[in-house]
Amino acid sequence: MTDIPSYTNHNDGFFKAAGQSLAYSLLQAPIDSVNQIVKHTVGKDNLVDLHIVSAPLEQRENSSGEIGQMVGNVAGALPYFVLLNRLGGSAARRIAGV
């Protein structure tokens, strides 16, 4: 008897995919980045990994879930770009003497 393959529906819809991607890129991705830098700098692999939000599931190509993931990723990264722009802009003005 052959096994029947099971298919999971990775098309969660626009809003669910956008929310999951927003939470992941806003919270979990920066935590993972800092943790990776510390692990490579200190040389310790036994640091505690903090997992708040799981990674979003892969969406079907050209689906509303895929578009939702793109929107969520951009929305989650936007606050960090604004913050770095503010910090970098004020530092550049101080250095230039403006």
N, C-alpha and C positions, 0 to 999 in steps of 0.2 A: 504494500500500500504506500502510495506517495504522500509526502507531507504537503498540506495545503499552505501556501505562503500567506502570511498575514500582512496586511498593508495598514499602516496607520495614516490617518488623515493629518498631514502637517499643515493644512490650510486652516488656520485658526480664525481667520478673519482679520480685518483691518485693525479694529480697536484693540483686540486682545494682543495681537502681534506688536502693535505700536506701544502699548503699555509695558509689555515685557521687555522690549528693546530699550525703551526709555529708562526703566528702572535698572537694567543691566549696565547701560552705558553711563548712567549718572552715578550709580553707587558701586557696583562690583568691579567694573573695568579699572577705575582709579585705584581701588584697593589692591587688585591683582598686580597692577603696574608698580606700585610702591613696594609691595611684597617681593616682587621679582628683583627690583633694584637692590633691596636690602639683602636678599639671599645671595646675589652675585657679589656684592660689595663685601659683606661679612664672610661669605663662604660657608654659610650654614644652610644645610638642607632640612633641618629639623624645626624650622620656625613654624608656628601655627598658621595655617591657612584659614582666613576668615571668609566664609561663604554666606552672603546675605541673600543674593538673588541668583537663581540658576540661569545659565545661558539660554537664550531663546532657541526654539527649535528651527530647523531649516524649513523654509517655506517653499512651496512649489513655485516654479519660475513663472513670471508674469501673472501672479495672483494678487489679490488684494492684501493678503498676509505679507507678501514680499514688499509691497509698497508701504505697508504699515511698519515693517521693520526699518525701512529706510528713514521714514519720518521719525520714528522713535529714536533711532541712532543720532540723527541730526539734533533733535530736541534735547537729548541727554548730553550731548557734547557742547551745545551752545553756551551754557553757563560758564564752562571752563574757558572757552575762547574769549568771552566777554571779560572775565576776570584777568586773564593773561594780557589782554589788550589794555585794560586799565592799569595794571601793574607795569607793563612794558612802556606804555605811553608816558606815565608819570616819571619813570626812571629815565627815559630818553630826554624828556624836557629838562630834568635836573642836570643831566650830563651835558646837554647842549647849552644850558644856561638861559633857556627861554622862560 
